[in-house]
Amino acid sequence: MLQKPRGTRDFLPDEMERRRLIERRMREAARRWGYREVSTPDFEHLELFTMKSGEGIIQEMYVFEDKGGRQMTLRPEVTAAVLRMYVNEGKVLPKPIRWCYFADCFRYERPQKGRYRQFWQFGVELIGADTPSADAEVVMLADDVLRSTGVAFDLHVGHLAPMKHLLADLAPGDQRAIMACLDKHDTAGLEAALVEKNLTRLTEPLAALSECRNVSEVFEITGDIPERARIEEIFSLLDSQDIDYRPDFGIARGLDYYTGMVFEGFAKNLGAENQIIGGGAYRLAHLFGGDDVASSGFAIGFDRVVVSIGDFPLVDEPIVGVVCTPEARARALDVARAFRSAGVRAEIDLMQRGMGAQVSHAAKTADFAVILGKREVEAGTVTLRDLHSGKQQERSLEDAIAEVARHGSC
């Protein structure tokens, strides 16, 4: 028996309905903020991602050579592709540009709980606005999108400027090594790196920065820095809208292109793999031949959101099973079409079963049976049977549709 590829999943109808419902809620939340959906190819030139993240990412990707000898890859994330699209096709659009996307991504890594080789992301990119208001909007939108799904989460918001200020005298390689430890919350690794590089003087201020719970505490550690006014305005805007977040100036997003505001969100009921969103302000378009435009955005790990929410009851929409004798087949097709036109799910027998077998099957899959025999065809009526109560009555087609629809709205 052939099995699905490792790190992938099959989704049965109930799970797909739940996923689509959550997906629709996220799309609708973004739409209300003016973000319009875009789509990029499932595969791109490999260089698009190595330019952004370095050659080391190749071992985590599905890389292949096409028939023209070009190095291609299945997309491991979407931000780079969206900014490539902006450079190709969006530079002349009025700014700011508000785009959102929902896409599957692929990474060749060891599958584990909460990590798959094929996974889905919902994200937004705000391109062309370099203001505190733009940074705050992205955080507020992230909060709104997550709340629309019903997931319980904690939101952490920070800014890289204070941390970069503390590390300003270090060589770029030393900065990256220390920020990598901070990004992974690797306390032991951080202490070892500081000792190795004779930078133990930074141990106390870095720890204190991570413990700050308001903006004023940050500047007691760093002193006045050029980004102070912008940081204060971002957090003032978030507070004015009663966004439930925790200031976290220990966030050190691992990607080199983040430039300022950063944030992360964590599901409250997941284990170690509990991060469901990450984002911030960045500059990326210039790497792909575009202008050095300011951008900010986020990506949500859709699969983890779904796992965190868990199963929930679906909307109970009535299903009609149309039951008929052979001579009533044409009329049954008309009746089924009428129910469907009214927005009611209707199924008709395809197995050439007898009337009794059709009713028995409908009792397993439907809520109502609409029975058509010679009498009903001649009278222009249907017999409607409630498969839960067993009650049935001969009615006009219009009345039968209204009765079923009424149960759907209860």
N, C-alpha and C positions, 0 to 999 in steps of 0.2 A: 504494500500500500504506500503510495507516495504521500509524504508529509509536507506541510508548509515549511518554507525556509526558516532556519533558526533566526530568532529575533523578530519574527513577524507574527501577526495574529489574524484569526478569522473572527468576524463579528456577525452574530445571528440577528434576526430582525428586531427583537426587543432591544438589544444593546445598540443597534444602529439607530433606532428611533430615539433613544435617550441621547446618544451622541449628537444627532442632528438637531434635537431640541436645544441642547446646550450651545451648539454652534450658532443656531439662529439667534439666540439671546445675545451672544457676543457680537455678532454682526450688527444687530439692531442697536445695541448700545453705542458702537462705533459710528453708525450712521447718524445717530442723533447729534453727535459732536461734529458732523460734517466730513467724516472720513469715508472715502469711496474705495471700493474693493478693486484691487489689481491682481494680476496673475502673471507669473513668470514660468519659463520652461522647467520641467523636472530635471533636466541635465543642462550643464553649462560647461564652458571651457575651464579646465582645471586651474588655469592661471588666475581666474577671478578670485578663488578662495586662497591660493597661496600668496597672492599679493596682499590680502587682508590679514591672514593669520600665520603666514610662514610655511616653510616646507614640511615642518613637523606634523601638520594636520593631515598629510597625505595618507599616513598609516591608519587613520581613522575614517577614511572615505572609500566609497565605491568608485574606483578609478578605472577607466578603460580607454582603449584606443579605437576610434571609429574607422570606417573603411577608407577614409581619406588620410589616415595617419595622424589625426589630431588627438591630443590628450583631453579627454572629457571626464566628467564626474557627475554622479547623481548629487543633487544639492544637499549639503549637510545642514544648511540653514538658509534663511530667505533674505536677510538684510542686504547682503552683498549683491544679490540678484536684483533687488528693488532699486538699489543705488546705481547699478549698471544700467537698468532701464531708464532711470532718471537722466543719466548722462546721454544715453542714446536718443531718448524721445521726449524728455520732460523739461529740459533746461529753459525752454521759452514759455512754459506755463506760468500763470500768475502765482506769486508766492505769498504766503506759505502754501506748500503742497501738503494736503492731508490724504494719505493713502493707508489702506489696511489690506490684510491678506489672510487667507487660511490655506495652508498647504502641507502636504506630507514631505518629510525630509528623511535622509538616509545617512546612517553612520555605521561604519564597520567597527564595532567595539563589542566587548563581551556582554552578552545580554544578562540582565539581572532585574530584580523587581524595580519597576519604575524607569527602566532603561531598555529601549528596544532599538533594533536596527532600522526599522521603519517607524516613524513617529510623526505626530502632527503638531504644527505650531499655528497659533493665531497671533498676529502682530500688527503694529502700526508704525509708520514712519512719518514724522513731521519734518519737512525739508524746507529750509530757507528762512527760518525765524531764529535769530540769535538773541533772545531776550529772556528775562526771568519768567515772564508770562508763558512763553512757549515751554520752558522746562516744567513749570507748574501744571500746565494743561496736560502734558503727557502723563504725569503722575496721577492727576485727577481722573483722567480717562481710564488709566489702568485700574484704579480703584473701582470705577463705575462698571467696567467690563467684568471684573471678577465678581463684584456683588450681583451682577445680573445672572450669574450662573448658580448662585446659592452656595458656593464653596466658602468655608470658614478659613480665614487667612490672617496672617500678620504681615504688615507692610513696613519695610525699613527704607528710609530715604537718607541719602548722604550727599557729599560733594567731595571730589578728589582733591580740590585745591589745598585744604589744610594738610592732608597727608603728604602731598607733593612738596609743600612748603617745608615740612620737617625733613624730607629726604633730598632737598634741593642741592646740597653740597656733594651728593654721592654720584659716582659714575653711573651712566644709564644701566649698565649690566647689574650693578649692585641694587639700584632702584627696583629693577624688574624682579630680582631674586627675592627681595624683601616683600614687595607687593604680592608676589605669587604666594608666599606663605600666609600673608594676611588674607588673601582671597580665599584660600583653602581652610582658613581658621586653624592653621597648623602652628600651635603655640610652641611646641618643642622645636619644630623646624625653624621658626622665627628666632628663637633664643640662640639656637646653634649658629644661624647665619650671622646674627649680630656679634656673637663672640668671635667667630671666624674672621670677620671683617673689622674687628676692633671697633665696633659701633655700639657698645653696650650703653653709651650715653643716650641712645634713642629708645631703650627699653621702656623707661618710665613714661616719656611723652606719648609714644605710640599706644601703650596700654591705656593711658588716660584719655587719649583721643577716642579710642573705641568705647570708652565708658561714658562719654558725654551724652547727656539726654536733652540738651537744648543748645541753641546756637551760641548763646553768650558764653557758655562753658568752653566752647571750641576756641574762641578768641582769647580766652584767658591762657590757653596753652600756646597758641601760635603767635599771639600778638596781632597787630593790624596787618592784613594782607590785602592785595589789590582786589581780590574777588569778594571781599567782605560784604559790600553793599548788595551785590547780586545774590549771594547766599541768603542774606537776611530777607530780601524781598521774596525769594522763592518760598521760604518757610513761612513767611507772613501770609502769602497767598493761600498756601495749603491750610494754615490755621483758620483763615477767614471763611473757608468752605467746610470746616469741621471734618476734614479728612482724618480718619483714624490711622495714624502711622507712628512709627518710632524713629526719631532722629538717630542715625547710625553712621558716624563718620569713620567707622572701621571698615566700611565696604571698600574693597579694592578690586573692581571688576578686572578680570584677567585679560581682557583684550586691549591692546595698546592704543586703540583709536578713541577710547572714551576720554573726554576732555573736561568734564565738569560734573554736573549733577548725575548721580547714579542711584538706582534703587533696586530692591529685591523683595519678593514676596514668598511666604512660606505657608503651606497648608498646615492647619493645626493638628490634623489627625493622621499625618503620614510619619514614617520613620526617618531614617537618615536621608533618603532621597525625597526631601519635602519641599524643595524649591520649585515653585510653579511659575514664577515670572522673574525676568531680569531686564533691565533697561537703563537708559541714560542718554546723555548728550554726547555726540561724537562728530567726527569729520572723516568722511570716507570717499566722497565722490572724486576728489582730486587724484586718488590712486588709479582711477579708471579713466583718466583723461578729461575729467570735468572740472568745474570751478571748485574752489575750496569752500563749499557751502556748509553752513552750520546745519546740523540735523539732530533730532532726538527721537527716540522710539523705544519700543519694548517688544519682547516675544514671550508668549505664554505657552508653557508646556501643556498642551491640551489633554494629553493622555493622563497626566498626573491629576489634573483638575477632575477628570471623569472618575478616576479611582478614588479621589478624596470625597467626591459627592456620593459615590456608591449608587446602588440600585434605588430607584424611586418609582412610584406607580405612574404608569402612563395614562394619558387621557383615555377614558373608556368610550371609544367611539363604536356605536352599534354596527354590526355586520349582518348583512342579509344573505341568506342562502336561497337562491331561486330553484324551486323544485318543480319539475314538469313531466308530463307524459310525452311520449315521442311526437304525437301530433301537435303538441303545444310548444314545440321547440322554438319556432319563429317568434311566437308571442312572448316566450320567456326571454329571448334576446332583447326584444323591445322593452320589456318590463325592467330588466337589469340595467339597460341603458338609461331609463328614466330615473331610477334610483341613483345611479352614478352622476347624472346631470344635476341632481339635487344635492350632491356632495356626500352621499351615503355609499359606503363600501358594499359592493354586491358581487357575489360569486355564483357561478352557474356550474352545474355538473358537466364534467368532461369525460366521465368514465362509463357512460351508458348504463348507469345503475338503474334498478327499478325504483319506483316511488318510495317504497319503505326504506331501501338502502340510502336513497338520497336524503331522506329526512334524518336518518340515523347519523349520516355523515355531517349534515348541517348542525346537528345538536352538539357535535364536537368542535365545530369551528365558527359557528355563527350565533347570533342572539335571536334572530327571527328567521322563520321560514316563510317564503312567499310561494304558495302552492298554486299551480296552474294545471287544470285538467280541461276536459271538453266543456264542462258546464261554465267554468270561469271564462274560457275563450269566447264562447257564444254570448255570454252576458256582458263581456267587457269588464270583468271584475277580477279580483285576486282574493285568495284566502290567506290571511295574515295570521301566523301562529307565533305566539311568544314562546320561545323554546325554554325559557326559565320557568314560567308559570304553567305552561301547557294550554293556556287559553287561546282560542282562535275565533276569527270572525271573517265573514266574507265582506269585502269592502271595495269601493272604487280604488283605482290605482292612486289617485291623488290623495285620498284619505289615508291609504296605507303608508305612503311616503311621509305624510304629515305626522302620523303616529310614530313611525320609527325615528324621524327627525326630532320629535319631542323628547323621546328617551335620550337622544344624544345630547340635548341641551340641559338635561336635569343635573 
